[in-house]
Amino acid sequence: MMEDMSRCSQHRKRQPCPECRKLRNQKIGPDRKDVTVAAVVAIGKNRELGKGGKLLWHIPDDLKRFKAITKGHPVIMGRKTFESILGYLGKPLPERTNIVVTREPSTARRRLAVPGVVVVGSLEEALEKGRALDAEEVHIGGGAQIYEQALPHIDKLYLTLVDDAPEADTFFPPYEKEFTKKVFEEEREWNGIKYRWVDLER
């Protein structure tokens, strides 16, 4: 008896293979498409990021850009960054799953048990959770330690390069040698502050 050639080479089941279909739906296994890991971040001339747990600039169009790019996608952040968002907005980032990384996930899960928030114990767990939730993009939302840990995993940077060098206590990690492909650039100005939107890939 001749072998039926219309079988999945991976699972040896008749096409359409139910196992492959399940893997595609779960976005895992051999048929998984790569999920882009990205960061949207505003930094100064010396990669200044923030001070005292707060942003250094509140440029309206830049905040709108952050929302537009991250909307509908998971955003991974540290506990302090998440708490600063709660202090600023009074709620988690809306229309996005907020994935909070903390060293004490069990305690934080009880305290942060609100819709739209997922608490995890490591960046690796956060990335795994983000990829399970979104087949397109997962975003890194800071702070400095999370950016540094995540940089090797990041595929694309949506940068706001501000022509300013304010006093800061947190800085974005060096990225220039790793992200060399410029795919977008636009010069802008707000209230005398000059800045550029620059999108970089590896």
Secondary structure as a PSIPRED ss2 file (coil, helix, strand):
# PSIPRED VFORMAT (PSIPRED V4.0)

   1 M C   1.000  0.000  0.000
   2 M C   1.000  0.000  0.000
   3 E C   1.000  0.000  0.000
   4 D C   1.000  0.000  0.000
   5 M C   1.000  0.000  0.000
   6 S C   1.000  0.000  0.000
   7 R E   0.000  0.000  1.000
   8 C C   1.000  0.000  0.000
   9 S C   1.000  0.000  0.000
  10 Q C   1.000  0.000  0.000
  11 H C   1.000  0.000  0.000
  12 R C   1.000  0.000  0.000
  13 K C   1.000  0.000  0.000
  14 R E   0.000  0.000  1.000
  15 Q C   1.000  0.000  0.000
  16 P C   1.000  0.000  0.000
  17 C C   1.000  0.000  0.000
  18 P H   0.000  1.000  0.000
  19 E H   0.000  1.000  0.000
  20 C H   0.000  1.000  0.000
  21 R H   0.000  1.000  0.000
  22 K H   0.000  1.000  0.000
  23 L H   0.000  1.000  0.000
  24 R H   0.000  1.000  0.000
  25 N H   0.000  1.000  0.000
  26 Q H   0.000  1.000  0.000
  27 K C   1.000  0.000  0.000
  28 I C   1.000  0.000  0.000
  29 G H   0.000  1.000  0.000
  30 P H   0.000  1.000  0.000
  31 D H   0.000  1.000  0.000
  32 R C   1.000  0.000  0.000
  33 K C   1.000  0.000  0.000
  34 D C   1.000  0.000  0.000
  35 V C   1.000  0.000  0.000
  36 T E   0.000  0.000  1.000
  37 V E   0.000  0.000  1.000
  38 A E   0.000  0.000  1.000
  39 A E   0.000  0.000  1.000
  40 V E   0.000  0.000  1.000
  41 V E   0.000  0.000  1.000
  42 A E   0.000  0.000  1.000
  43 I E   0.000  0.000  1.000
  44 G C   1.000  0.000  0.000
  45 K C   1.000  0.000  0.000
  46 N C   1.000  0.000  0.000
  47 R C   1.000  0.000  0.000
  48 E E   0.000  0.000  1.000
  49 L E   0.000  0.000  1.000
  50 G E   0.000  0.000  1.000
  51 K E   0.000  0.000  1.000
  52 G C   1.000  0.000  0.000
  53 G C   1.000  0.000  0.000
  54 K E   0.000  0.000  1.000
  55 L E   0.000  0.000  1.000
  56 L C   1.000  0.000  0.000
  57 W C   1.000  0.000  0.000
  58 H C   1.000  0.000  0.000
  59 I C   1.000  0.000  0.000
  60 P H   0.000  1.000  0.000
  61 D H   0.000  1.000  0.000
  62 D H   0.000  1.000  0.000
  63 L H   0.000  1.000  0.000
  64 K H   0.000  1.000  0.000
  65 R H   0.000  1.000  0.000
  66 F H   0.000  1.000  0.000
  67 K H   0.000  1.000  0.000
  68 A H   0.000  1.000  0.000
  69 I H   0.000  1.000  0.000
  70 T H   0.000  1.000  0.000
  71 K C   1.000  0.000  0.000
  72 G C   1.000  0.000  0.000
  73 H C   1.000  0.000  0.000
  74 P C   1.000  0.000  0.000
  75 V E   0.000  0.000  1.000
  76 I E   0.000  0.000  1.000
  77 M E   0.000  0.000  1.000
  78 G E   0.000  0.000  1.000
  79 R H   0.000  1.000  0.000
  80 K H   0.000  1.000  0.000
  81 T H   0.000  1.000  0.000
  82 F H   0.000  1.000  0.000
  83 E H   0.000  1.000  0.000
  84 S H   0.000  1.000  0.000
  85 I H   0.000  1.000  0.000
  86 L H   0.000  1.000  0.000
  87 G H   0.000  1.000  0.000
  88 Y H   0.000  1.000  0.000
  89 L H   0.000  1.000  0.000
  90 G C   1.000  0.000  0.000
  91 K C   1.000  0.000  0.000
  92 P C   1.000  0.000  0.000
  93 L C   1.000  0.000  0.000
  94 P C   1.000  0.000  0.000
  95 E C   1.000  0.000  0.000
  96 R C   1.000  0.000  0.000
  97 T C   1.000  0.000  0.000
  98 N E   0.000  0.000  1.000
  99 I E   0.000  0.000  1.000
 100 V E   0.000  0.000  1.000
 101 V E   0.000  0.000  1.000
 102 T C   1.000  0.000  0.000
 103 R C   1.000  0.000  0.000
 104 E C   1.000  0.000  0.000
 105 P H   0.000  1.000  0.000
 106 S H   0.000  1.000  0.000
 107 T H   0.000  1.000  0.000
 108 A H   0.000  1.000  0.000
 109 R H   0.000  1.000  0.000
 110 R H   0.000  1.000  0.000
 111 R H   0.000  1.000  0.000
 112 L C   1.000  0.000  0.000
 113 A C   1.000  0.000  0.000
 114 V C   1.000  0.000  0.000
 115 P C   1.000  0.000  0.000
 116 G C   1.000  0.000  0.000
 117 V E   0.000  0.000  1.000
 118 V E   0.000  0.000  1.000
 119 V E   0.000  0.000  1.000
 120 V E   0.000  0.000  1.000
 121 G C   1.000  0.000  0.000
 122 S C   1.000  0.000  0.000
 123 L H   0.000  1.000  0.000
 124 E H   0.000  1.000  0.000
 125 E H   0.000  1.000  0.000
 126 A H   0.000  1.000  0.000
 127 L H   0.000  1.000  0.000
 128 E H   0.000  1.000  0.000
 129 K H   0.000  1.000  0.000
 130 G H   0.000  1.000  0.000
 131 R H   0.000  1.000  0.000
 132 A H   0.000  1.000  0.000
 133 L H   0.000  1.000  0.000
 134 D C   1.000  0.000  0.000
 135 A C   1.000  0.000  0.000
 136 E C   1.000  0.000  0.000
 137 E E   0.000  0.000  1.000
 138 V E   0.000  0.000  1.000
 139 H E   0.000  0.000  1.000
 140 I E   0.000  0.000  1.000
 141 G C   1.000  0.000  0.000
 142 G C   1.000  0.000  0.000
 143 G C   1.000  0.000  0.000
 144 A H   0.000  1.000  0.000
 145 Q H   0.000  1.000  0.000
 146 I H   0.000  1.000  0.000
 147 Y H   0.000  1.000  0.000
 148 E H   0.000  1.000  0.000
 149 Q H   0.000  1.000  0.000
 150 A H   0.000  1.000  0.000
 151 L H   0.000  1.000  0.000
 152 P H   0.000  1.000  0.000
 153 H H   0.000  1.000  0.000
 154 I C   1.000  0.000  0.000
 155 D C   1.000  0.000  0.000
 156 K E   0.000  0.000  1.000
 157 L E   0.000  0.000  1.000
 158 Y E   0.000  0.000  1.000
 159 L E   0.000  0.000  1.000
 160 T E   0.000  0.000  1.000
 161 L E   0.000  0.000  1.000
 162 V E   0.000  0.000  1.000
 163 D C   1.000  0.000  0.000
 164 D C   1.000  0.000  0.000
 165 A C   1.000  0.000  0.000
 166 P C   1.000  0.000  0.000
 167 E C   1.000  0.000  0.000
 168 A C   1.000  0.000  0.000
 169 D C   1.000  0.000  0.000
 170 T E   0.000  0.000  1.000
 171 F E   0.000  0.000  1.000
 172 F C   1.000  0.000  0.000
 173 P C   1.000  0.000  0.000
 174 P C   1.000  0.000  0.000
 175 Y C   1.000  0.000  0.000
 176 E C   1.000  0.000  0.000
 177 K C   1.000  0.000  0.000
 178 E C   1.000  0.000  0.000
 179 F C   1.000  0.000  0.000
 180 T C   1.000  0.000  0.000
 181 K E   0.000  0.000  1.000
 182 K E   0.000  0.000  1.000
 183 V E   0.000  0.000  1.000
 184 F E   0.000  0.000  1.000
 185 E E   0.000  0.000  1.000
 186 E E   0.000  0.000  1.000
 187 E E   0.000  0.000  1.000
 188 R E   0.000  0.000  1.000
 189 E E   0.000  0.000  1.000
 190 W E   0.000  0.000  1.000
 191 N C   1.000  0.000  0.000
 192 G C   1.000  0.000  0.000
 193 I E   0.000  0.000  1.000
 194 K E   0.000  0.000  1.000
 195 Y E   0.000  0.000  1.000
 196 R E   0.000  0.000  1.000
 197 W E   0.000  0.000  1.000
 198 V E   0.000  0.000  1.000
 199 D E   0.000  0.000  1.000
 200 L E   0.000  0.000  1.000
 201 E E   0.000  0.000  1.000
 202 R C   1.000  0.000  0.000
